[in-house]
Amino acid sequence: MAITDVDRLRGLLGESIPDSGSASDTLFTDEEIQDYLDQTGDLDRAAYEGWKVKAARLSNLVDTTEGNSQRKFSQLSTQAEEKVKFYARSSAGSTEGRARVGKISRPTVPWSQT
C-alpha cells in the first residue's frame, strides 16, 4: 500500500488512523487533511496549518483530578503550541535558517571632473 500525502500529514500531526479504526477516531477528517494540503501545496505548511487547528481544539481541555488520579490535559495544548512554533519556522520559506547571498549590481556612472 502506497503512503499518500494525507497519510504523511496525519503522521506529522500525530493523528494516524488506528488499526481497525477510522478518521472519526482522530481530531481530523480526511476532508480536512486534504483541504490543508490543497490550500497550502506544501506538506510542512499544511502541518503548520493543522497544528494551529489542533492547538485551538486542545485549548479547551482542562486539568482534572479524580480521587488519586490526575490528568493534565492542558499540557496537550502547550505541546501543540510548541509544534505550531516549530512548523512556523520550518515552513517559512526556502531560506529559513540560513543566510541568503546575493550579488549587488550598481550602474556604471562615469566620473565627472569639476
KOLTIGU-571188 format. One line per 3 residues: number of its first residue (from 1); their letters; for each residue x, y, z of C-alpha. Coordinates in steps of 0.1 Angstrom, whole numbers. Layout:
// residues N
NUM) a) X,Y,Z; ...;
// end
This chain:
// residues 114
1) mai) 0,0,0; 15,33,-11; 17,61,15;
4) tdv) -2,92,4; 4,128,14; -28,125,35;
7) drl) -11,97,55; 21,117,58; 3,147,70;
10) rgl) -16,126,95; 17,113,108; 31,148,112;
13) lge) 1,158,131; 2,127,153; -33,118,140;
16) sip) -27,85,123; -58,64,119; -56,34,143;
19) dsg) -57,-2,131; -93,-12,126; -103,24,131;
22) sas) -115,53,110; -108,90,106; -135,96,133;
25) dtl) -111,82,158; -88,113,152; -92,150,155;
28) ftd) -93,155,117; -114,141,89; -98,130,57;
31) eei) -115,160,40; -99,184,65; -65,169,59;
34) qdy) -69,170,22; -80,206,24; -48,216,43;
37) ldq) -28,200,15; -49,216,-12; -48,251,3;
40) tgd) -10,252,10; 5,229,-17; 33,220,8;
43) ldr) 34,193,34; 53,214,60; 29,243,55;
46) aay) -1,220,58; 14,206,90; 17,242,103;
49) egw) -20,249,95; -31,216,110; -11,222,142;
52) kvk) -28,256,146; -62,240,144; -51,212,167;
55) aar) -38,237,193; -71,256,192; -91,224,196;
58) lsn) -70,212,225; -70,246,243; -105,238,257;
61) lvd) -92,209,277; -85,214,314; -66,195,341;
64) tte) -88,171,361; -83,153,394; -104,123,404;
67) gns) -95,107,437; -58,100,435; -58,102,397;
70) qrk) -47,134,380; -47,142,343; -30,174,330;
73) fsq) -49,178,297; -37,215,295; -2,201,286;
76) lst) -17,188,253; -24,224,243; 10,236,254;
79) qae) 27,209,233; 6,216,203; 16,253,205;
82) ekv) 52,242,205; 46,223,173; 30,254,158;
85) kfy) 62,273,165; 83,245,151; 64,244,118;
88) ars) 62,282,116; 100,282,114; 103,252,91;
91) sag) 77,263,66; 85,300,63; 104,296,31;
94) ste) 134,282,13; 159,305,30; 147,299,65;
97) gra) 175,292,89; 204,301,66; 219,332,51;
100) rvg) 209,344,17; 237,357,-5; 231,379,-35;
103) kis) 251,400,-59; 248,437,-57; 250,454,-91;
106) rpt) 254,491,-94; 251,510,-127; 284,524,-140;
109) vpw) 285,561,-137; 313,580,-154; 333,602,-131;
112) sqt) 328,638,-137; 355,663,-133; 347,697,-119;
// end
